[in-house]
Amino acid sequence: MTLPYHAFTQKYPGITNRIITPVDVAAGFDPKNPPSNPKWLSVSALWDTGASQSVVTATTAKTLGLVETGKSLVHHAGGKGLASTYVVNFGLPNRVGMPGILVSECTDPEHNQFGAIIGMDIIMSGDIAISNHNGESVVTYRYPSVGRFDFVADSQKLSHPAVSAKMVGRNQPCPCGSGKKYKKCHGAV
């Protein structure tokens, strides 16, 4: 059986303040008709919900010999300006492939912390969830999107369990198993 999506999960010890994953980057090509020996570069990528478009650093573009497709006006922390654009293929963790992504170029970050930024163009093409539980941060992503998360609806299901067909009296134990009377628990108005 083939899954209708591809996915990965990245774990971080403690509460992380940034999501950085390994990615492979190549000049854009059709995955159904790949070149005989495409050049891939493995870099770290910062996942940034503030970036509307994914980005590669100048060093990544130069190392891969990317061919400029044009210029784009980009807004960034330092203001705005024109940046070269390229078409690339991203290989996210666990072989989650993202072909034909239009990216712009950014200057290299201080200390070369990453070689690419994954922006909202990729983030919103799939499903992503981030949790911080028991001292561990976990990010999970699947592509393409196959459903939605709704933590409000989930919490309502957990805090208001389905009531059986038999009516519960106000003074009977609550069916949630709390040990309280129904009127003092889920029957409280």
Beta strands, then each sheet from edge to edge (+ up, - down):
strand 1: 6-13
strand 2: 20-27
strand 3: 40-47
strand 4: 55-57
strand 5: 70-76
strand 6: 79-92
strand 7: 96-106
strand 8: 116-118
strand 9: 127-133
strand 10: 136-143
sheet 1: 1+ 10- 9+
sheet 2: 5+ 6- 2+ 3- 8- 4+ 7+
end
